C-alpha cells in the first residue's frame, strides 16, 4: 500500500506535536513549578534576612532593653518572700502584736497554691512560680490608732501581702474597734528564692516529764512513782 506524501507530512506533524506536548508536560512544566517554588522560598528568605539584619542593627538597643526589664522584674520580686509556712506566719503575727500593742487570739491558714507561673520547669530552663496563701480569722481589738497601725504594718511589711477583706465593729462603751481581717500572703519559687525556716528562740517546746514527778524512787526508764499510793504531780 502506497502512502501519499501528504499523509506522511500530516503524520509527522502530529508526532511532532505529541512530542512537544510530552516534553512540555513531563520536562518543562515541572521545572517551571519548581522555579516558582524556589522563587517563593527566596522571597520568604529575603524578607527574613531583612528582618534579621534590622534586628542585628538594633542588637545593642534590644540587649539594653532586656537588661533593664530584668532589673525591673528583680526589683519587683525582691518584695516577695521565698515561702510562707504556719510557723513563719505565726512569728509575723506575734511581731505584729508586739509592735502595735494588740492581742490576736486565733488565726486560720490555707495551703500555698500556685497563683502564677511561667511555663514548665525543665533541665535547661528554670521557671517562675508565684504562690499565695490565705490567713483568715484574724480578730484585732483595739483603739482607732491601733487599727490604723495594724494596716500600716501590713502595708509596710517586708514581703508581699495584701488585705483580702476586713470588717470593723465599733464598741461605743469601750471606745474600741473590733476588726476581722483576711490576708493574702505571696511568695516566689525560683532559683533566687530559697526558703529558710525561721529561728525560734527562748521557746520551750516540751518537757522531759510532763508530770514533774517528785518521788525520788522514779526510775530513769519512766516507771511510775507513787507516794502513799498516789501519783505526785505539781
GIVEN-V414503 format. One record per residue. RES is the residue in one letter. PHI is phi in degrees with one decimal (* if undefined). NEAR is the number of other C-alpha atoms within 12 Angstrom. Layout:
<<RES & PHI & NEAR> <RES & PHI & NEAR>>
This chain:
<<X & * & 3> <X & -91.2 & 7> <X & -95.3 & 10> <X & -74.7 & 10> <X & -57.1 & 10> <X & -63.6 & 11> <X & -68.1 & 12> <X & -62.1 & 13> <X & -64.2 & 13> <X & -63.0 & 14> <X & -63.6 & 15> <X & -64.4 & 14> <X & -63.9 & 14> <X & -62.1 & 14> <X & -62.2 & 14> <X & -62.6 & 14> <X & -62.2 & 14> <X & -61.6 & 15> <X & -63.9 & 15> <X & -64.1 & 16> <X & -63.1 & 15> <X & -64.8 & 15> <X & -64.8 & 15> <X & -68.2 & 16> <X & -67.0 & 15> <X & -101.1 & 15> <X & -117.6 & 15> <X & -76.4 & 15> <X & -60.1 & 16> <X & -59.5 & 15> <X & -66.8 & 16> <X & -64.6 & 15> <X & -62.4 & 16> <X & -64.0 & 14> <X & -64.2 & 14> <X & -65.8 & 14> <X & -62.3 & 14> <X & -63.6 & 15> <X & -64.1 & 15> <X & -65.7 & 14> <X & -63.3 & 15> <X & -63.1 & 14> <X & -64.5 & 14> <X & -64.8 & 14> <X & -65.2 & 15> <X & -65.5 & 15> <X & -64.3 & 14> <X & -65.2 & 14> <X & -62.5 & 15> <X & -63.7 & 14> <X & -62.9 & 14> <X & -65.7 & 14> <X & -64.0 & 14> <X & -65.5 & 15> <X & -66.6 & 15> <X & -63.6 & 14> <X & -66.5 & 13> <X & -104.6 & 14> <X & -56.1 & 14> <X & -60.5 & 13> <X & -64.9 & 14> <X & -65.9 & 15> <X & -61.8 & 15> <X & -63.5 & 13> <X & -64.3 & 14> <X & -65.0 & 14> <X & -62.9 & 14> <X & -63.9 & 14> <X & -63.3 & 14> <X & -63.7 & 14> <X & -65.5 & 14> <X & -64.0 & 14> <X & -63.5 & 15> <X & -61.2 & 18> <X & -65.6 & 12> <X & -71.7 & 17> <X & -70.7 & 26> <X & -62.4 & 21> <X & -75.3 & 24> <X & -96.8 & 31> <X & -81.6 & 31> <X & -86.3 & 32> <X & 161.0 & 33> <X & -128.0 & 38> <X & -123.7 & 28> <X & -54.8 & 22> <X & -65.1 & 18> <X & -66.7 & 24> <X & -67.8 & 31> <X & -61.7 & 23> <X & -64.3 & 21> <X & -64.3 & 27> <X & -66.7 & 32> <X & -61.3 & 21> <X & -63.3 & 20> <X & -61.0 & 28> <X & -61.8 & 26> <X & -68.6 & 17> <X & -73.1 & 18> <X & -103.9 & 26> <X & 77.7 & 22> <X & -127.6 & 29> <X & -119.7 & 24> <X & -116.4 & 28> <X & -86.9 & 16> <X & -154.7 & 17> <X & -144.2 & 26> <X & -125.1 & 23> <X & -116.8 & 25> <X & -121.3 & 21> <X & -71.0 & 18> <X & -66.9 & 25> <X & -128.2 & 22> <X & -72.8 & 19> <X & -92.3 & 19> <X & -161.8 & 18> <X & -149.8 & 19> <X & -106.8 & 17> <X & 63.7 & 11> <X & -103.4 & 14> <X & -77.4 & 15> <X & -129.0 & 10> <X & -65.5 & 7> <X & -89.1 & 7> <X & -134.8 & 12> <X & -86.7 & 16> <X & -123.9 & 20> <X & -110.1 & 26> <X & -127.6 & 29> <X & -101.4 & 29> <X & -104.6 & 29> <X & -136.2 & 32> <X & -143.2 & 31> <X & -104.1 & 31> <X & -121.7 & 35> <X & -120.9 & 26> <X & 59.2 & 22> <X & -87.2 & 34> <X & -108.0 & 29> <X & -112.3 & 37> <X & -119.5 & 31> <X & -176.8 & 28> <X & -77.0 & 24> <X & -61.8 & 24> <X & -64.4 & 17> <X & -65.3 & 26> <X & -63.3 & 32> <X & -63.9 & 21> <X & -63.6 & 23> <X & -59.6 & 36> <X & -72.2 & 25> <X & -63.9 & 19> <X & -62.1 & 26> <X & -62.6 & 29> <X & -67.6 & 19> <X & -98.6 & 15> <X & -62.9 & 23> <X & -68.8 & 20> <X & -118.8 & 26> <X & -63.5 & 29> <X & -153.5 & 30> <X & -132.1 & 27> <X & -88.9 & 25> <X & -74.2 & 20> <X & -163.4 & 18> <X & -155.7 & 23> <X & -143.1 & 19> <X & -125.9 & 21> <X & -127.0 & 21> <X & -98.2 & 19> <X & -98.6 & 15> <X & -65.2 & 11> <X & -67.3 & 7> <X & -92.8 & 13> <X & 65.8 & 15> <X & -120.1 & 20> <X & -107.8 & 25> <X & -103.3 & 26> <X & -117.5 & 30> <X & -100.5 & 28> <X & -124.2 & 30> <X & -122.6 & 27> <X & -112.8 & 30> <X & -114.9 & 31> <X & -106.8 & 41> <X & -121.3 & 36> <X & -147.4 & 38> <X & -122.3 & 36> <X & -115.7 & 31> <X & -155.7 & 26> <X & -68.1 & 15> <X & -96.8 & 18> <X & -122.2 & 22> <X & -123.1 & 15> <X & -73.4 & 18> <X & -125.0 & 13> <X & -61.9 & 15> <X & -66.7 & 17> <X & -85.8 & 10> <X & -104.8 & 14> <X & -111.6 & 8> <X & 57.5 & 6> <X & -120.9 & 9> <X & -81.0 & 8> <X & -84.9 & 9> <X & 178.8 & 8> <X & -116.3 & 10> <X & -62.5 & 12> <X & -129.6 & 17> <X & -69.6 & 13> <X & -92.0 & 17> <X & 50.3 & 17> <X & -59.0 & 24> <X & -100.5 & 19> <X & -70.9 & 22> <X & -67.0 & 15> <X & -81.3 & 16> <X & -66.2 & 19> <X & -79.9 & 14> <X & -68.1 & 13> <X & -76.9 & 10> <X & 98.8 & 16> <X & -68.3 & 14> <X & -72.2 & 22> <X & -101.7 & 22> <X & -132.0 & 17> <X & -135.4 & 15> <X & 57.0 & 8> <X & 80.9 & 9> <X & -126.1 & 12> <X & -75.7 & 18> <X & -97.8 & 19> <X & -137.0 & 15> <X & -92.1 & 10>>
